[in-house]
Amino acid sequence: MKPRLARLATGAAALAAASALLLTGCTSDPLADQFREGSGKNYIAGDGSISEYAVADRGEPIEFSGETAEGDAFDSADTLGEVTVVNFWYAGCAPCRVESPILEEVHQGYADDAADVAFVGVNVRDQAGTAASFEQKYGVTYPSILDVESGVAQLAFAGPVPPAAVPTTIVLDREGRIAARVLGQLTEASILESLVDRVLDEQA
């Protein structure tokens, strides 16, 4: 893991470049049609756009919970005081497979750095066995809650900054408020590192 100043410099350049591109996510025509019709059955893909939110514009803390693929309980209250990265995904989503090593790389980097950063996935489609197999295959070590039946996590984020697409990655500040969002596939670890580092620094 690079020192924070180096990460910030590298991440800023990558962030600027990524913001200028349109990236593809995981979608299909039927799902896109459902979204346009307002049926609420599913979601469409993101374009890779990156949004950051000033402290004054972050609104209320996001509260969500669920059971992980391993059968453990997760509650967002347990990560308050940490910067929390939330990734929406499912196993059949090709961009989710591509970005999973990037997310794990960043997760491991902050774990080694002893930073106050937590990671949690939100699986929007799979049952426990499928989700756990994905985690094992791609070496994902942080937990993911299963939201396919309850939709609690998706509903919690359906206010001012809805995930809308899969994959979507959201950075919550230490108070649990939305500080940044990548709507679509992550392409570089430095992009996420830059977003996380800025939130860490503002509330250090």
C-alpha positions in Angstrom: 0.0 0.0 0.0 1.4 3.4 -1.0 1.7 6.1 1.6 -1.4 8.3 1.8 0.1 11.4 0.0 1.3 9.2 -2.9 -2.1 7.6 -3.1 -3.8 11.0 -3.2 -1.6 12.2 -6.0 -2.0 9.0 -8.0 -5.7 8.8 -7.2 -6.4 12.4 -8.2 -5.1 11.9 -11.7 -7.0 8.6 -12.1 -10.1 10.2 -10.7 -10.0 13.0 -13.2 -9.4 10.6 -16.1 -12.2 8.3 -15.0 -14.7 11.1 -14.6 -14.2 12.0 -18.3 -15.1 8.5 -19.5 -18.3 6.6 -20.0 -17.8 3.1 -18.6 -20.1 0.1 -19.1 -21.8 -1.8 -16.3 -24.0 -4.8 -16.0 -27.3 -4.6 -17.8 -29.8 -6.3 -20.1 -32.6 -4.9 -22.2 -35.4 -6.4 -20.0 -34.0 -4.9 -16.8 -33.4 -1.5 -18.5 -37.0 -1.6 -19.7 -38.3 -2.4 -16.2 -36.3 0.6 -14.8 -37.7 3.0 -17.4 -41.2 1.8 -16.7 -40.7 2.5 -13.0 -41.6 -1.0 -12.0 -38.9 -1.1 -9.3 -38.2 -4.7 -10.1 -34.5 -4.3 -10.9 -31.9 -1.7 -12.0 -29.8 -0.6 -14.9 -26.1 -0.2 -15.4 -24.1 2.8 -14.4 -21.9 4.8 -16.7 -18.8 4.9 -14.4 -19.6 8.4 -13.2 -18.0 9.6 -10.0 -19.8 11.9 -7.5 -18.4 13.4 -4.3 -20.6 15.3 -1.8 -19.6 18.2 0.4 -20.1 17.6 4.1 -23.0 20.0 4.2 -24.8 18.1 1.4 -24.6 14.6 2.8 -27.9 14.5 4.6 -28.8 11.9 7.2 -26.7 8.8 8.0 -27.6 5.6 6.1 -28.8 2.7 8.4 -28.9 -0.8 7.0 -28.4 -4.3 8.2 -28.6 -7.9 7.0 -27.3 -11.5 7.1 -24.0 -12.2 5.4 -23.3 -15.0 3.0 -21.6 -16.8 5.8 -24.7 -16.5 8.1 -23.4 -13.7 10.3 -25.2 -10.5 11.2 -24.1 -7.2 9.9 -25.3 -3.8 11.1 -24.1 -0.5 9.8 -24.1 0.8 13.4 -21.1 -1.4 14.0 -19.0 0.6 11.5 -19.9 4.1 12.7 -16.6 6.0 13.4 -15.0 4.3 10.4 -15.1 5.3 6.7 -17.2 2.5 5.1 -17.0 1.3 1.5 -20.3 -0.3 0.4 -20.3 -2.2 -2.9 -23.5 -3.4 -4.6 -23.0 -6.6 -6.7 -24.1 -10.0 -7.8 -22.3 -13.0 -9.1 -23.6 -13.0 -12.6 -22.6 -9.4 -13.3 -19.4 -9.4 -15.5 -18.2 -5.9 -14.3 -18.6 -7.1 -10.7 -16.2 -9.9 -11.4 -13.8 -7.6 -13.1 -13.8 -5.1 -10.2 -13.7 -7.6 -7.3 -9.9 -7.9 -7.2 -9.7 -4.1 -7.2 -12.0 -3.8 -4.2 -10.1 -6.6 -2.4 -6.8 -4.9 -3.1 -8.0 -1.7 -1.6 -9.6 -3.5 1.3 -6.3 -5.3 2.1 -4.3 -2.1 1.7 -6.3 -0.3 4.4 -6.3 -3.4 6.7 -2.5 -3.4 6.5 -2.4 0.4 7.0 -4.4 0.1 10.3 -6.8 2.8 8.9 -10.3 3.1 10.2 -11.9 1.8 7.0 -14.6 -0.9 6.7 -15.8 -2.8 3.6 -19.1 -4.5 3.1 -20.8 -5.8 0.0 -24.5 -5.8 -0.7 -25.6 -8.8 -2.9 -28.8 -7.8 -4.7 -29.6 -11.1 -6.4 -27.9 -14.3 -5.1 -28.6 -16.9 -2.5 -25.9 -17.6 0.2 -24.3 -20.5 -1.7 -23.8 -18.5 -4.9 -22.5 -15.5 -3.1 -20.1 -17.5 -0.9 -18.8 -19.3 -4.0 -18.1 -16.0 -5.7 -16.2 -14.7 -2.6 -14.1 -17.8 -2.5 -13.3 -17.9 -6.3 -12.3 -14.2 -6.4 -10.6 -14.0 -3.0 -13.0 -11.6 -1.4 -12.5 -11.5 2.3 -14.8 -8.7 3.5 -18.4 -9.6 4.3 -21.5 -9.2 2.0 -25.0 -9.1 3.2 -27.7 -10.8 1.1 -30.4 -8.3 0.2 -32.2 -10.2 -2.5 -35.3 -11.0 -0.5 -35.6 -8.1 2.0 -34.2 -5.3 -0.1 -33.5 -3.4 3.2 -30.1 -2.2 2.1 -31.2 -1.0 -1.3 -34.2 0.8 0.3 -31.9 2.5 2.8 -29.9 4.0 -0.1 -32.9 4.8 -2.2 -33.1 8.4 -1.0 -30.9 11.2 -2.3 -28.2 9.0 -3.8 -29.7 5.7 -4.9 -27.3 2.9 -6.1 -29.5 2.5 -9.3 -27.0 0.3 -11.0 -24.9 -2.8 -10.3 -22.1 -2.5 -9.7 -22.2 0.7 -7.6 -19.6 1.6 -4.9 -20.5 4.1 -2.2 -18.2 5.6 0.4 -19.8 6.6 3.7 -18.1 9.0 6.1 -17.5 8.3 9.8 -21.1 9.3 10.6 -22.5 7.0 8.0 -23.4 9.7 5.5 -22.8 9.3 1.7 -19.6 11.1 0.8 -18.9 9.6 -2.6 -20.3 7.2 -5.2 -19.0 5.4 -8.3 -21.9 4.5 -10.5 -20.6 1.6 -12.4 -17.5 -0.5 -12.6 -14.3 0.5 -10.7 -11.4 0.4 -13.0 -8.4 1.4 -10.8 -7.6 0.9 -7.1 -6.2 4.4 -6.9 -9.6 5.9 -7.7 -11.3 4.3 -4.7 -8.2 5.0 -2.5 -8.4 8.7 -3.4 -12.1 8.9 -2.5 -11.5 7.1 0.8 -8.4 9.1 1.7 -10.2 12.4 1.2 -12.9 11.3 3.6 -10.3 10.0 6.1 -8.4 13.3 6.0 -11.4 15.6 6.4 -12.5 14.0 9.6 -9.1 12.9 11.0 
